[in-house]
Amino acid sequence: MIDPAEKILLFPGHQGHSSADEIQRVVQESSGVILATPEYHGTFSSVMKLILENLGDPSALQGKPVLLIGVTSGNLGAVTAIEHLASVCLHLGAIVFSKFIYISRVGEFFIEGQCRDAKMEKRIHATFQQFINFIQTIKERT
């Protein structure tokens, strides 16, 4: 897991010590990637954009299966954020899994990092399993 709060992420065009090489290595060595973002002002977070910028050119996401998760405190489940993030991931060459996890009213379902709703937890686990199967299918074909 990559926690951006624990990394040094530089803006494009800036030089210096950063966590970019480490993040790129982790993504390159992964069979698949899960990207989770809150929705801010109708799109994905600026921190997610900064992570994507630090994945290199060509991006370490190129050819990687990617599952997208969007959360919001509102009622719409970060739909716009996931649409935007999916578009960027496709542009970077990722293989975006066709099922997304949308979590609206996140504060009602998660408390201190724990899911408090059995239906939500079951849905998330089912999507994770489908994503694992998707990764295995891709591996078999290559």
N, C-alpha and C positions, 0 to 999 in steps of 0.2 A: 504494500500500500504506500502510496505517495501522499504525504500530508504537506500541502504547499506552505503551511505556516512554519514548517521545519526546514524549508529550502530557501536558497538564495536564487531568486528568479530575476534575471536582467531584462530590461526592455530591449526590443530589437534595435540593433545598431550600437548598443553599449557594450563595452568590454570590461573585463575584470573577472574576479573569482565568482563562479556561480555553480549551481547544482545541475546545470544542463546536461553534462556528460553522464552523471549518475541517473538522471531521469530518463535520458535516451537509452541507456543500457538496460534499465529495468523494463522499459516498454519493449525493446528489441528482444529481450529474453523471455517475454511473456507469450503464452499461447493466445491470450485474448486480453482485452482491456475493458474495464468498466469505468465510465466517466459519469460522475454525479455533480449536478450543479443546482443551486437555487436559481429561481428566476428573479432578475433585477431589471426593472424598467423595461420589461418586455423582451428580454433576451437572456443569454447565459451570463454568468459572472465574469467580471474583468480578470479575476484570478484564473479562471479556466482559460481565458484567452491568452494570458501570460504563460500558462503551462504549455499550451499548444505552440506558442511562439518559441519556447525553449526545447521543442522536440526536434529541432534541426531542419535542414533543407537538403535533400528530401526528408520529410517527416518520418520519425520512428514509427508513426501510426500506419505508414504505407503497407498495405497488405495484411493488416491486423484486423481480426474481428473485434468489433466494438459494440458494447451494450451501453445505452444511454439512460440515465436516471435524472429526472427533474423533480424538484420539490418547490413548494410555495406555501405560504401561509394563507393564501386566498383559495378560491373555489375552483380555479381552472387547471390546476395540476401542472403548471409550467409547460404547457403545450407549445407556446411560441419559443421559449428557450430551447426546447428539445428540437424543434424544427430548424432553428438557426444553427444549433450545434451539429445536428446531423448533416446539414449542408456543408459546413466547414470541414467536418470529418471526411465526407465524401470527396471534397476538393483536395484534401491531403492524401487521398488514396486508401483510406480505411475501408474495411468491409463492414458497413453499419448493419447490425442486426435489426430486422424489421419490426421487432416488438420492443416497445419502450416501457419503462416504468415511470408512471406519473403519480406523484403523491401530492394531493392538495390538502390543505389544512394540516400540514405536517406536525404542528404542535399538539394536535389532538391524537395522533397516532404514535408519535415517538416522544418518550420522556427519558432524558439522560441517556440517549443513545439506544434505548430499548423499545422495540415495537410493542405497543400495548393493545393491538387489535389482531385477533387470530385470523380473520379473513384477509387482512392486508398482508400479514406475515406469510400466509399460505400462497397468496398471489405472487409475492416477491420471490419466494423459494421456487415456485413453479417456473417463473420467468428465468431465474438463474439456471435451473436444470435445462430448460430449452436452449439457453445460450451455450451451456457446456456441450450439449448435443450438436449444436451448430458448429462449434469449434472443432469437434471430433469429425464431423462430416467434411469440413474444409481440409483438415489434416489428411483424411483418407483420399481425397481427390488430388492432393499435391504430391 
